[in-house]
Amino acid sequence: MPVTAVYFDGQQARRHEVMLSLDGDVLLLQGDAVERRVSLSALKIPPPLGNTPRLILFADGARCEIADNQGFAAMLPHAAASWLSGMENSWLYAMAALLLTLVLAAVAYLWGLPYAAREVADRLPDYVLVQMDNQFFASLDQTLLKPTALAPDRRQALGERLQGMSLPPGGVRPNRIEFRGSPGLGANAFALPGGSVVVLDQLVDLADNDEEVIAVLAHEMGHVSQRHAMRQMLQASVIGLAMAWYIGDVSSLLAAAPTALLQTRYSRDLERTADAFAADMLRINGIPVSRLADMLRKLEASHRPDATKTEKAELMIDYLSTHPNTEERIKSLRGR
């Protein structure tokens, strides 16, 4: 049976109402001031796409659009819906494709991205790490940190004791150890992405003895040795770039980058790795592993929510504070 179609000659925008029919292996096209006979082998017929009109493309640039998909399929069975178009029009295949996409995205996020971040972090040259930490210090010293109030000889004694301790296999010493004060942030120590360690005065004041301070710093050295902070920052950056690409506003990403860094927290596996490194380091140097467990308890108590904290301080504490599974970590450390 003939099928109605709209014909464009490829030269003008004028549309022509035509009728399509077959004469053996020749397509007949007849209509308003249009009459063509073209061998089917000389035509290009793209596969169907949903319920959109079917197309017939001519070698000279002309084309036909056929809205009657069923009539077209009856006239040209070989050009009917392919297995691919059948899948495209199937809810079952669509849901399966969506599920597969979500699974692949989850695999990439949970395993692929951490692996890539670890490989990149391990290959960054030292001079890049030093420059990065210099930039972080310049920014933090102007916003969240203040000069330390600890006496120079106290700082020197802690630094020399830490630097003189033996390290477990694969251990790396911090690029630098800096003391700062921050009443709003509270007691803590943290590693920067470039491998420097910051010790806050409030942590030293919270500890009952130097071994408790050293225990926390040994934990941070575990993060430094595995470049955990750099890996987490790279992962957060990739996610941020992906969101900026999707949203189309890179400027918002640049503005939010510092906050994103502060909101990045170590995963449970990274915390366990740093705890294990600290336990080995303390044991090698004759310090009870329980010193770290005692400090975790004190740090958790000192960082309980306080309505008087500023929003910025709360964000920073969220980054610097111990992971929520503190009880699990304490039990693990006391069992070593």
N, C-alpha and C positions, 0 to 999 in steps of 0.2 A: 504494500500500500504506500502511496506517496506520503511524504512528510513535509509539513510546512517548516520554513526556515527563514532566517534573515541573512542576506548576502551583502558583503562589503567588498568592493572591487580592489581595495588597497591603494587606490589613487585619490579617492574623494571620501568624505565622511558620510555621504548619502547612503542610506540603507535601502535595500530592495527586498520586498516580499517575494519569496520564490517557493517553488515546490521541488522536492527532491524525489527521484525515483531511480530504479536500477534497470539497466538493459544489459543483462549478462554481467560482465565485470567492468561495466562503464557506468559512472554516475551521471545522471541527467539532471540538469539544473535549469528550470524554466520559470520566468516571472516577468515583472515589469521591465521591459527593455533589456532583459538578461536571458541569455540562453548559452549553456555550456555543456560540453560532453568531455569528461575527463576520466581516464582510466583510474581505477581504484588504487593501482600500484603507484600512481604518481601523487597520491594524496597522503597527507599526514593527519592521522586522527588520534589526538591525545587521549589517554585513558580518562574515564569519568572521575570527577571530583565532587563527591557528595551529590547534592541535587542541583548543582549549577548546570547551565546549558552546555550541551556537547558542542564540540568544535570540529570543523573540517578546515584544514589549512591547505591552501593551494601553493604551488611552486612559485607563482608570480606575485605572492604577497596577499592575494585575496583570501577571504575566509567566510565561512558560514557558521551561524549560531543556531542551534536547534534546541528549543525549549521542551519539546516533546521527547523526553528521554526514552519512554517506553516504545513509542513509535519508531524512534531511531534504532533502538536495540532490535526490534522486530525486523527492520529493513536490513540492518547490517549486524547479524548475530556475532560475527567474529570481532566486532568492535564493542561488544557489550561489556558489562562491568568485569574487570579482571579480579583475580584473587586478592590483589592489593587494595583495590577500591572496595571490595567486599569487606575486608578487614577494617577499612576506614569508616564504613557505615555501620559497623557492628558495635553495640554497646559493650558486649562481652570483651572484644578485643581492645576497645578503648579503655575499659577499666583495667584490663591486664597490662596494657602499656603504661597507664598511670601508676599502677602498683610497682611495675618494674623500674620506672623512673624514680619513684620515691625510694626504692630499695638501693638503687645505684647511688642516689644522692646521699643516703644515710651511710653507705659504705665509704664513699669518698670523704664525707665529713668525719666519720669516726676513725677511719684507718688511713685513708689516702692522704688527707691533709696533714695529720700529725707526722706521718712518715716523710712527706715532702718538707715540712717545716724543720724536722730534725736534720735531714740531709743538708738543707741550705744553711742552717745555723752552724753545723759542724764545719762548714767550708768557708765561713766568713773570716777574712784575715784579721789579725789582732789590731792593726791600726784603725780599721773600721769600727771595731768594738770600743776602742778608747775614745774616738771622736763622738760616737753615739752617747757614751756615758757623760762626756763633757757637756753635751747639749742637754741631757737630762738634768744634770746638776745645775746648769745655768737656769733652767726653767723652774725646777723645784725650789731652789734657793730664793727665787723671787716670789714664790707663791705660798708653798706649804711648809717649808723648812726654815729654821732659824739657826744662827750660830750656836755651837755647843757651849754649855756652861760647865762641862767637865774640866777638871784641871789637866794641864798638858801631861804631867807625869802619870796621871791615871789613864789617859788615853794611850800614852806610849806603852805602859805596862800591859794593857789588854791587847794592843796590836802586836807587840813583840811576842807575847805568849802564844797568840793564835798563829803567827807566822812561824814560830819555832816548833809547832806540833807536827808530828808525823802524819802522813796522809794515807788513806787506804789506796789500793791499786786503782789507777785511773783518776785519782783525785787531782784537782787543779786549785791552786791558790787564787784568791781574788786579785783582780788587777790593782785594786786599791781598797782600803777600808777608811770610810769617812764617818766622823761623828757629827751629829746634828741634834738640835732640839726641836720639839714640836708639841707644845701642850695640848693642842687640839687633836692631834693624831694619837697620842697616847704611847704606851710602851710597845716597841717593836724593833725589828731589824729586817731589812729586805734587800734582795739582790736586784740590781739593775740589769737590763738586757745585755749590756756590754761586759758584765762580769764583775762590776764593783759591788761592794756591800756597804749599806748605810746602817749605822747603829744610832738609834735615838737615845737621848739621855734618859728618857723615862724607862727604857728597858733596863739600863744599868741600875737605876734607882729601885726598880721593882725586884731585882734579883737579890737574894740573901748573900750570895758569894760570887766570886769571879767564875767558878766552874759552871754556874747556871748561865751566865752570859756567854761563856765559851760554847756551851751546849747549843744555844740558839744559833750562834754564828757557825757552828759546825753543820747545822741543818742548812743554813743558807749557802755554805760552801758546797753542799750536795747539789743545790740548784745551780750554782755556778759551774760545777764540774760537768753537768749534763746540759748546760745552757738552756735551762728550762724557761727562764724569763724571755729569752730571745725567741724560742720556739713558740711560746704562747703569743708573743707580740706578732710574729709572722702569721700565725693562724688567724688572729683577730684582724690583721690588715687585709688578708685575702678575703675574709668574709665581708669586711667593710667595703673593699673594692667591688666585690660582686654586687653588694646592695647599691652602691653608688652607680654602677653601670646599669642596674635594673631600674633604679629611680631616675637616673640621668642627671644627677646633681653632684659633681665631684667636690664642689666647694663645701658642701655640708659635711662630707667625709673629712676633709682637712680640718674643719673647725672642731669636729667631734673626736679627732684622733687622740688628743691627750686624755680625754675622759674615758675613751674606749680602753686605753692602756691601763688606767687605774681600776677599771671594772674587770679586767682580765684576772682570773684566779686560776691557781694551779689545780689540775685534776687530782683525783684521789690517788691515781697511780703515781703521779709525779711527787706528791707529798709523801707517799710510802717510800719511794726511791730516795728522797732526801733524808727521811727519817732513818732509813737503813744505813745510808752513808754516814750520818752523824753518829749512829750507834757504833759503827765500826771504828770511826775516828776516835770517839771517846774511849772505847775499850782499849785501842792500841796505845793511847796515851795515859792509861790508868785512871780515867775519870768515870765514875758510875754513870751508866746510861740513864738511870733514874733522874739525873739532873735535868735532862731535856723534858721528861714527863712532868716533873715538878713545874718547870717554866711554862709548859703548855697550859697547865691548870691555872697558873697565875695570869697568863696572858688572856685566857678566855674570860676569867672573872673581871679583868680590868677593861675589857672591851664590850661589856654589856651595853645594850642600847641606852642612850642618855639623851633626853629631850633637849638639853642645852647645846649639843653639838651642832655645828653648822652643816649644811647639806654637803658642802665640799669635803669636809672632814669625814662625814659618814661614807662618802664614796671612796675615799682613800683608805679608810679603815676596812671597808669591804674587800679591798684588794690585798691589804697587808695582813689582815687577820688570818688566823689558822682556819683550815678547812672545817666545815661543819661537823665532820666525823671526829671530833677531838677525843671523845671517849674511846673510840676504837684505836686511835693512835696511841693514847696513853697506855691502854692495856697491852698493846703490842710492844711498846718500849719497856714496860715493866717486866714483860715476859722474856726479854732478851738476856 
